[in-house]
């Protein structure tokens, strides 16, 4: 679980339990948030694949 997800969950629960009205987010902000999430996932996937590429499986014959 990512820290960002925990933070969002905490804020939503605080609003529900405390009876506070949730912060209204405009459509531009929601779209920007979605793009950041997609970019973050893509960067993490690239980092994982880069490590796999730089440290190939020694049992694989093509890596020798």
HTML snippet that shows the backbone in 3Dmol.js (N, CA, C, O; Angstrom):
<script src="https://3Dmol.org/build/3Dmol-min.js"></script>
<div id="view" style="width:600px;height:400px;position:relative"></div>
<script>
const pdb = `
ATOM      1  N   UNK A   1       0.853  -1.184   0.000  1.00  0.00           N
ATOM      2  CA  UNK A   1       0.000   0.000   0.000  1.00  0.00           C
ATOM      3  C   UNK A   1       0.894   1.241   0.000  1.00  0.00           C
ATOM      4  O   UNK A   1       1.832   1.341   0.791  1.00  0.00           O
ATOM      5  N   UNK A   2       0.601   2.162  -0.873  1.00  0.00           N
ATOM      6  CA  UNK A   2       1.409   3.376  -0.983  1.00  0.00           C
ATOM      7  C   UNK A   2       0.987   4.388   0.070  1.00  0.00           C
ATOM      8  O   UNK A   2      -0.157   4.387   0.525  1.00  0.00           O
ATOM      9  N   UNK A   3       1.925   5.256   0.454  1.00  0.00           N
ATOM     10  CA  UNK A   3       1.643   6.304   1.431  1.00  0.00           C
ATOM     11  C   UNK A   3       0.554   7.241   0.940  1.00  0.00           C
ATOM     12  O   UNK A   3      -0.266   7.703   1.733  1.00  0.00           O
ATOM     13  N   UNK A   4       0.532   7.532  -0.371  1.00  0.00           N
ATOM     14  CA  UNK A   4      -0.480   8.427  -0.921  1.00  0.00           C
ATOM     15  C   UNK A   4      -1.876   7.839  -0.726  1.00  0.00           C
ATOM     16  O   UNK A   4      -2.820   8.554  -0.389  1.00  0.00           O
ATOM     17  N   UNK A   5      -1.994   6.527  -0.941  1.00  0.00           N
ATOM     18  CA  UNK A   5      -3.284   5.864  -0.773  1.00  0.00           C
ATOM     19  C   UNK A   5      -3.732   5.914   0.682  1.00  0.00           C
ATOM     20  O   UNK A   5      -4.904   6.155   0.970  1.00  0.00           O
ATOM     21  N   UNK A   6      -2.790   5.686   1.601  1.00  0.00           N
ATOM     22  CA  UNK A   6      -3.128   5.743   3.024  1.00  0.00           C
ATOM     23  C   UNK A   6      -3.546   7.148   3.429  1.00  0.00           C
ATOM     24  O   UNK A   6      -4.467   7.321   4.228  1.00  0.00           O
ATOM     25  N   UNK A   7      -2.875   8.143   2.885  1.00  0.00           N
ATOM     26  CA  UNK A   7      -3.206   9.527   3.197  1.00  0.00           C
ATOM     27  C   UNK A   7      -4.611   9.867   2.716  1.00  0.00           C
ATOM     28  O   UNK A   7      -5.381  10.494   3.444  1.00  0.00           O
ATOM     29  N   UNK A   8      -4.951   9.458   1.495  1.00  0.00           N
ATOM     30  CA  UNK A   8      -6.296   9.707   0.960  1.00  0.00           C
ATOM     31  C   UNK A   8      -7.347   9.013   1.822  1.00  0.00           C
ATOM     32  O   UNK A   8      -8.382   9.596   2.145  1.00  0.00           O
ATOM     33  N   UNK A   9      -7.072   7.766   2.189  1.00  0.00           N
ATOM     34  CA  UNK A   9      -8.007   7.011   3.014  1.00  0.00           C
ATOM     35  C   UNK A   9      -8.203   7.681   4.364  1.00  0.00           C
ATOM     36  O   UNK A   9      -9.332   7.788   4.843  1.00  0.00           O
ATOM     37  N   UNK A  10      -7.118   8.134   4.983  1.00  0.00           N
ATOM     38  CA  UNK A  10      -7.193   8.797   6.282  1.00  0.00           C
ATOM     39  C   UNK A  10      -8.061  10.050   6.199  1.00  0.00           C
ATOM     40  O   UNK A  10      -8.921  10.271   7.051  1.00  0.00           O
ATOM     41  N   UNK A  11      -7.836  10.867   5.172  1.00  0.00           N
ATOM     42  CA  UNK A  11      -8.606  12.104   5.030  1.00  0.00           C
ATOM     43  C   UNK A  11     -10.086  11.816   4.798  1.00  0.00           C
ATOM     44  O   UNK A  11     -10.942  12.495   5.366  1.00  0.00           O
ATOM     45  N   UNK A  12     -10.395  10.830   3.980  1.00  0.00           N
ATOM     46  CA  UNK A  12     -11.801  10.487   3.718  1.00  0.00           C
ATOM     47  C   UNK A  12     -12.479   9.964   4.977  1.00  0.00           C
ATOM     48  O   UNK A  12     -13.623  10.314   5.267  1.00  0.00           O
ATOM     49  N   UNK A  13     -11.763   9.121   5.728  1.00  0.00           N
ATOM     50  CA  UNK A  13     -12.340   8.587   6.969  1.00  0.00           C
ATOM     51  C   UNK A  13     -12.539   9.704   7.988  1.00  0.00           C
ATOM     52  O   UNK A  13     -13.550   9.724   8.691  1.00  0.00           O
ATOM     53  N   UNK A  14     -11.593  10.629   8.076  1.00  0.00           N
ATOM     54  CA  UNK A  14     -11.715  11.749   9.007  1.00  0.00           C
ATOM     55  C   UNK A  14     -12.932  12.597   8.669  1.00  0.00           C
ATOM     56  O   UNK A  14     -13.641  13.056   9.565  1.00  0.00           O
ATOM     57  N   UNK A  15     -13.176  12.805   7.382  1.00  0.00           N
ATOM     58  CA  UNK A  15     -14.333  13.587   6.968  1.00  0.00           C
ATOM     59  C   UNK A  15     -15.626  12.864   7.321  1.00  0.00           C
ATOM     60  O   UNK A  15     -16.581  13.496   7.771  1.00  0.00           O
ATOM     61  N   UNK A  16     -15.669  11.563   7.126  1.00  0.00           N
ATOM     62  CA  UNK A  16     -16.883  10.794   7.421  1.00  0.00           C
ATOM     63  C   UNK A  16     -17.148  10.736   8.918  1.00  0.00           C
ATOM     64  O   UNK A  16     -18.275  10.958   9.361  1.00  0.00           O
ATOM     65  N   UNK A  17     -16.115  10.438   9.698  1.00  0.00           N
ATOM     66  CA  UNK A  17     -16.277  10.293  11.146  1.00  0.00           C
ATOM     67  C   UNK A  17     -16.547  11.646  11.795  1.00  0.00           C
ATOM     68  O   UNK A  17     -17.397  11.759  12.678  1.00  0.00           O
ATOM     69  N   UNK A  18     -15.822  12.669  11.355  1.00  0.00           N
ATOM     70  CA  UNK A  18     -15.961  13.993  11.957  1.00  0.00           C
ATOM     71  C   UNK A  18     -17.153  14.771  11.450  1.00  0.00           C
ATOM     72  O   UNK A  18     -17.472  15.831  11.987  1.00  0.00           O
ATOM     73  N   UNK A  19     -17.812  14.271  10.436  1.00  0.00           N
ATOM     74  CA  UNK A  19     -18.963  14.966   9.886  1.00  0.00           C
ATOM     75  C   UNK A  19     -18.588  16.153   9.021  1.00  0.00           C
ATOM     76  O   UNK A  19     -19.458  16.922   8.612  1.00  0.00           O
ATOM     77  N   UNK A  20     -17.312  16.312   8.742  1.00  0.00           N
ATOM     78  CA  UNK A  20     -16.874  17.437   7.912  1.00  0.00           C
ATOM     79  C   UNK A  20     -17.233  17.171   6.459  1.00  0.00           C
ATOM     80  O   UNK A  20     -17.248  16.027   6.004  1.00  0.00           O
ATOM     81  N   UNK A  21     -17.517  18.237   5.751  1.00  0.00           N
ATOM     82  CA  UNK A  21     -17.809  18.098   4.333  1.00  0.00           C
ATOM     83  C   UNK A  21     -16.497  17.877   3.592  1.00  0.00           C
ATOM     84  O   UNK A  21     -15.503  18.549   3.866  1.00  0.00           O
ATOM     85  N   UNK A  22     -16.495  16.956   2.674  1.00  0.00           N
ATOM     86  CA  UNK A  22     -15.286  16.662   1.915  1.00  0.00           C
ATOM     87  C   UNK A  22     -14.890  17.822   1.031  1.00  0.00           C
ATOM     88  O   UNK A  22     -15.731  18.616   0.610  1.00  0.00           O
ATOM     89  N   UNK A  23     -13.625  17.910   0.760  1.00  0.00           N
ATOM     90  CA  UNK A  23     -13.121  18.946  -0.126  1.00  0.00           C
ATOM     91  C   UNK A  23     -13.624  18.677  -1.538  1.00  0.00           C
ATOM     92  O   UNK A  23     -13.507  17.563  -2.048  1.00  0.00           O
ATOM     93  N   UNK A  24     -14.174  19.690  -2.154  1.00  0.00           N
ATOM     94  CA  UNK A  24     -14.662  19.550  -3.526  1.00  0.00           C
ATOM     95  C   UNK A  24     -13.482  19.707  -4.480  1.00  0.00           C
ATOM     96  O   UNK A  24     -12.752  20.696  -4.424  1.00  0.00           O
ATOM     97  N   UNK A  25     -13.310  18.735  -5.341  1.00  0.00           N
ATOM     98  CA  UNK A  25     -12.215  18.768  -6.307  1.00  0.00           C
ATOM     99  C   UNK A  25     -12.791  19.031  -7.689  1.00  0.00           C
ATOM    100  O   UNK A  25     -13.756  18.385  -8.100  1.00  0.00           O
ATOM    101  N   UNK A  26     -12.202  19.974  -8.400  1.00  0.00           N
ATOM    102  CA  UNK A  26     -12.708  20.248  -9.738  1.00  0.00           C
ATOM    103  C   UNK A  26     -12.210  19.189 -10.719  1.00  0.00           C
ATOM    104  O   UNK A  26     -11.292  18.424 -10.422  1.00  0.00           O
ATOM    105  N   UNK A  27     -12.835  19.166 -11.889  1.00  0.00           N
ATOM    106  CA  UNK A  27     -12.524  18.135 -12.881  1.00  0.00           C
ATOM    107  C   UNK A  27     -11.076  18.199 -13.353  1.00  0.00           C
ATOM    108  O   UNK A  27     -10.461  17.164 -13.611  1.00  0.00           O
ATOM    109  N   UNK A  28     -10.523  19.417 -13.467  1.00  0.00           N
ATOM    110  CA  UNK A  28      -9.125  19.549 -13.890  1.00  0.00           C
ATOM    111  C   UNK A  28      -8.188  18.893 -12.882  1.00  0.00           C
ATOM    112  O   UNK A  28      -7.225  18.229 -13.265  1.00  0.00           O
ATOM    113  N   UNK A  29      -8.470  19.079 -11.597  1.00  0.00           N
ATOM    114  CA  UNK A  29      -7.636  18.479 -10.561  1.00  0.00           C
ATOM    115  C   UNK A  29      -7.746  16.959 -10.606  1.00  0.00           C
ATOM    116  O   UNK A  29      -6.737  16.261 -10.499  1.00  0.00           O
ATOM    117  N   UNK A  30      -8.961  16.442 -10.764  1.00  0.00           N
ATOM    118  CA  UNK A  30      -9.150  14.988 -10.823  1.00  0.00           C
ATOM    119  C   UNK A  30      -8.413  14.387 -12.012  1.00  0.00           C
ATOM    120  O   UNK A  30      -7.812  13.319 -11.900  1.00  0.00           O
ATOM    121  N   UNK A  31      -8.458  15.075 -13.156  1.00  0.00           N
ATOM    122  CA  UNK A  31      -7.749  14.586 -14.341  1.00  0.00           C
ATOM    123  C   UNK A  31      -6.239  14.622 -14.120  1.00  0.00           C
ATOM    124  O   UNK A  31      -5.532  13.690 -14.500  1.00  0.00           O
ATOM    125  N   UNK A  32      -5.750  15.689 -13.511  1.00  0.00           N
ATOM    126  CA  UNK A  32      -4.324  15.793 -13.214  1.00  0.00           C
ATOM    127  C   UNK A  32      -3.907  14.685 -12.238  1.00  0.00           C
ATOM    128  O   UNK A  32      -2.840  14.093 -12.399  1.00  0.00           O
ATOM    129  N   UNK A  33      -4.731  14.403 -11.239  1.00  0.00           N
ATOM    130  CA  UNK A  33      -4.439  13.341 -10.276  1.00  0.00           C
ATOM    131  C   UNK A  33      -4.373  11.986 -10.979  1.00  0.00           C
ATOM    132  O   UNK A  33      -3.499  11.171 -10.682  1.00  0.00           O
ATOM    133  N   UNK A  34      -5.297  11.748 -11.909  1.00  0.00           N
ATOM    134  CA  UNK A  34      -5.311  10.495 -12.659  1.00  0.00           C
ATOM    135  C   UNK A  34      -4.031  10.362 -13.484  1.00  0.00           C
ATOM    136  O   UNK A  34      -3.428   9.290 -13.524  1.00  0.00           O
ATOM    137  N   UNK A  35      -3.616  11.448 -14.140  1.00  0.00           N
ATOM    138  CA  UNK A  35      -2.406  11.411 -14.959  1.00  0.00           C
ATOM    139  C   UNK A  35      -1.165  11.155 -14.107  1.00  0.00           C
ATOM    140  O   UNK A  35      -0.262  10.430 -14.524  1.00  0.00           O
ATOM    141  N   UNK A  36      -1.121  11.742 -12.929  1.00  0.00           N
ATOM    142  CA  UNK A  36       0.016  11.517 -12.023  1.00  0.00           C
ATOM    143  C   UNK A  36       0.062  10.055 -11.600  1.00  0.00           C
ATOM    144  O   UNK A  36       1.138   9.457 -11.556  1.00  0.00           O
ATOM    145  N   UNK A  37      -1.100   9.471 -11.285  1.00  0.00           N
ATOM    146  CA  UNK A  37      -1.142   8.060 -10.896  1.00  0.00           C
ATOM    147  C   UNK A  37      -0.661   7.161 -12.035  1.00  0.00           C
ATOM    148  O   UNK A  37       0.118   6.234 -11.809  1.00  0.00           O
ATOM    149  N   UNK A  38      -1.121   7.431 -13.253  1.00  0.00           N
ATOM    150  CA  UNK A  38      -0.709   6.631 -14.414  1.00  0.00           C
ATOM    151  C   UNK A  38       0.795   6.767 -14.644  1.00  0.00           C
ATOM    152  O   UNK A  38       1.481   5.775 -14.893  1.00  0.00           O
ATOM    153  N   UNK A  39       1.301   7.988 -14.562  1.00  0.00           N
ATOM    154  CA  UNK A  39       2.734   8.225 -14.756  1.00  0.00           C
ATOM    155  C   UNK A  39       3.556   7.531 -13.683  1.00  0.00           C
ATOM    156  O   UNK A  39       4.601   6.947 -13.973  1.00  0.00           O
ATOM    157  N   UNK A  40       3.086   7.595 -12.448  1.00  0.00           N
ATOM    158  CA  UNK A  40       3.793   6.948 -11.340  1.00  0.00           C
ATOM    159  C   UNK A  40       3.882   5.442 -11.556  1.00  0.00           C
ATOM    160  O   UNK A  40       4.936   4.842 -11.350  1.00  0.00           O
ATOM    161  N   UNK A  41       2.775   4.833 -11.971  1.00  0.00           N
ATOM    162  CA  UNK A  41       2.779   3.390 -12.233  1.00  0.00           C
ATOM    163  C   UNK A  41       3.734   3.052 -13.376  1.00  0.00           C
ATOM    164  O   UNK A  41       4.454   2.056 -13.308  1.00  0.00           O
ATOM    165  N   UNK A  42       3.741   3.879 -14.428  1.00  0.00           N
ATOM    166  CA  UNK A  42       4.622   3.635 -15.574  1.00  0.00           C
ATOM    167  C   UNK A  42       6.088   3.735 -15.165  1.00  0.00           C
ATOM    168  O   UNK A  42       6.904   2.910 -15.578  1.00  0.00           O
ATOM    169  N   UNK A  43       6.428   4.731 -14.361  1.00  0.00           N
ATOM    170  CA  UNK A  43       7.809   4.895 -13.899  1.00  0.00           C
ATOM    171  C   UNK A  43       8.234   3.695 -13.054  1.00  0.00           C
ATOM    172  O   UNK A  43       9.347   3.192 -13.210  1.00  0.00           O
ATOM    173  N   UNK A  44       7.361   3.237 -12.164  1.00  0.00           N
ATOM    174  CA  UNK A  44       7.692   2.076 -11.330  1.00  0.00           C
ATOM    175  C   UNK A  44       7.911   0.833 -12.190  1.00  0.00           C
ATOM    176  O   UNK A  44       8.813   0.040 -11.917  1.00  0.00           O
ATOM    177  N   UNK A  45       7.089   0.660 -13.229  1.00  0.00           N
ATOM    178  CA  UNK A  45       7.247  -0.490 -14.113  1.00  0.00           C
ATOM    179  C   UNK A  45       8.568  -0.405 -14.878  1.00  0.00           C
ATOM    180  O   UNK A  45       9.266  -1.408 -15.030  1.00  0.00           O
ATOM    181  N   UNK A  46       8.909   0.785 -15.355  1.00  0.00           N
ATOM    182  CA  UNK A  46      10.178   0.970 -16.065  1.00  0.00           C
ATOM    183  C   UNK A  46      11.353   0.686 -15.137  1.00  0.00           C
ATOM    184  O   UNK A  46      12.323   0.048 -15.545  1.00  0.00           O
ATOM    185  N   UNK A  47      11.275   1.152 -13.897  1.00  0.00           N
ATOM    186  CA  UNK A  47      12.361   0.903 -12.941  1.00  0.00           C
ATOM    187  C   UNK A  47      12.526  -0.587 -12.687  1.00  0.00           C
ATOM    188  O   UNK A  47      13.650  -1.088 -12.640  1.00  0.00           O
ATOM    189  N   UNK A  48      11.419  -1.296 -12.525  1.00  0.00           N
ATOM    190  CA  UNK A  48      11.473  -2.740 -12.284  1.00  0.00           C
ATOM    191  C   UNK A  48      12.096  -3.457 -13.478  1.00  0.00           C
ATOM    192  O   UNK A  48      12.964  -4.314 -13.314  1.00  0.00           O
ATOM    193  N   UNK A  49      11.650  -3.104 -14.669  1.00  0.00           N
ATOM    194  CA  UNK A  49      12.180  -3.760 -15.872  1.00  0.00           C
ATOM    195  C   UNK A  49      13.645  -3.406 -16.106  1.00  0.00           C
ATOM    196  O   UNK A  49      14.399  -4.224 -16.633  1.00  0.00           O
ATOM    197  N   UNK A  50      14.057  -2.203 -15.722  1.00  0.00           N
ATOM    198  CA  UNK A  50      15.454  -1.803 -15.863  1.00  0.00           C
ATOM    199  C   UNK A  50      16.345  -2.651 -14.967  1.00  0.00           C
ATOM    200  O   UNK A  50      17.409  -3.099 -15.394  1.00  0.00           O
ATOM    201  N   UNK A  51      15.920  -2.874 -13.732  1.00  0.00           N
ATOM    202  CA  UNK A  51      16.690  -3.723 -12.814  1.00  0.00           C
ATOM    203  C   UNK A  51      16.782  -5.134 -13.373  1.00  0.00           C
ATOM    204  O   UNK A  51      17.847  -5.748 -13.327  1.00  0.00           O
ATOM    205  N   UNK A  52      15.672  -5.657 -13.905  1.00  0.00           N
ATOM    206  CA  UNK A  52      15.689  -6.998 -14.488  1.00  0.00           C
ATOM    207  C   UNK A  52      16.640  -7.055 -15.687  1.00  0.00           C
ATOM    208  O   UNK A  52      17.325  -8.057 -15.889  1.00  0.00           O
ATOM    209  N   UNK A  53      16.680  -5.996 -16.470  1.00  0.00           N
ATOM    210  CA  UNK A  53      17.558  -5.957 -17.642  1.00  0.00           C
ATOM    211  C   UNK A  53      19.026  -5.875 -17.229  1.00  0.00           C
ATOM    212  O   UNK A  53      19.880  -6.546 -17.808  1.00  0.00           O
ATOM    213  N   UNK A  54      19.311  -5.049 -16.226  1.00  0.00           N
ATOM    214  CA  UNK A  54      20.694  -4.864 -15.792  1.00  0.00           C
ATOM    215  C   UNK A  54      21.213  -6.041 -14.976  1.00  0.00           C
ATOM    216  O   UNK A  54      22.422  -6.262 -14.909  1.00  0.00           O
ATOM    217  N   UNK A  55      20.313  -6.796 -14.357  1.00  0.00           N
ATOM    218  CA  UNK A  55      20.696  -7.967 -13.570  1.00  0.00           C
ATOM    219  C   UNK A  55      19.962  -9.184 -14.129  1.00  0.00           C
ATOM    220  O   UNK A  55      19.025  -9.682 -13.506  1.00  0.00           O
ATOM    221  N   UNK A  56      20.386  -9.667 -15.308  1.00  0.00           N
ATOM    222  CA  UNK A  56      19.677 -10.784 -15.936  1.00  0.00           C
ATOM    223  C   UNK A  56      19.770 -12.067 -15.113  1.00  0.00           C
ATOM    224  O   UNK A  56      20.664 -12.232 -14.283  1.00  0.00           O
ATOM    225  N   UNK A  57      18.851 -12.938 -15.357  1.00  0.00           N
ATOM    226  CA  UNK A  57      18.794 -14.230 -14.687  1.00  0.00           C
ATOM    227  C   UNK A  57      20.016 -15.051 -15.102  1.00  0.00           C
ATOM    228  O   UNK A  57      20.194 -15.324 -16.289  1.00  0.00           O
ATOM    229  N   UNK A  58      20.869 -15.452 -14.139  1.00  0.00           N
ATOM    230  CA  UNK A  58      22.078 -16.210 -14.493  1.00  0.00           C
ATOM    231  C   UNK A  58      21.771 -17.578 -15.098  1.00  0.00           C
ATOM    232  O   UNK A  58      22.630 -18.151 -15.768  1.00  0.00           O
ATOM    233  N   UNK A  59      20.587 -18.109 -14.884  1.00  0.00           N
ATOM    234  CA  UNK A  59      20.221 -19.405 -15.444  1.00  0.00           C
ATOM    235  C   UNK A  59      19.828 -19.329 -16.903  1.00  0.00           C
ATOM    236  O   UNK A  59      19.692 -20.357 -17.566  1.00  0.00           O
ATOM    237  N   UNK A  60      19.644 -18.132 -17.406  1.00  0.00           N
ATOM    238  CA  UNK A  60      19.251 -17.937 -18.793  1.00  0.00           C
ATOM    239  C   UNK A  60      20.496 -17.997 -19.677  1.00  0.00           C
ATOM    240  O   UNK A  60      21.443 -17.245 -19.447  1.00  0.00           O
ATOM    241  N   UNK A  61      20.515 -18.865 -20.672  1.00  0.00           N
ATOM    242  CA  UNK A  61      21.695 -19.075 -21.522  1.00  0.00           C
ATOM    243  C   UNK A  61      22.071 -17.825 -22.310  1.00  0.00           C
ATOM    244  O   UNK A  61      23.250 -17.622 -22.598  1.00  0.00           O
ATOM    245  N   UNK A  62      21.110 -16.985 -22.666  1.00  0.00           N
ATOM    246  CA  UNK A  62      21.414 -15.810 -23.482  1.00  0.00           C
ATOM    247  C   UNK A  62      22.098 -14.716 -22.682  1.00  0.00           C
ATOM    248  O   UNK A  62      22.643 -13.780 -23.267  1.00  0.00           O
ATOM    249  N   UNK A  63      22.084 -14.812 -21.339  1.00  0.00           N
ATOM    250  CA  UNK A  63      22.701 -13.769 -20.518  1.00  0.00           C
ATOM    251  C   UNK A  63      24.187 -14.007 -20.293  1.00  0.00           C
ATOM    252  O   UNK A  63      24.837 -13.207 -19.621  1.00  0.00           O
ATOM    253  N   UNK A  64      24.749 -15.102 -20.845  1.00  0.00           N
ATOM    254  CA  UNK A  64      26.174 -15.421 -20.646  1.00  0.00           C
ATOM    255  C   UNK A  64      27.018 -14.822 -21.733  1.00  0.00           C
ATOM    256  O   UNK A  64      28.238 -14.986 -21.729  1.00  0.00           O
TER     257      UNK A  64
END
`;
const viewer = $3Dmol.createViewer("view");
viewer.addModel(pdb, "pdb");
viewer.setStyle({}, {cartoon: {color: "spectrum"}});
viewer.zoomTo();
viewer.render();
</script>
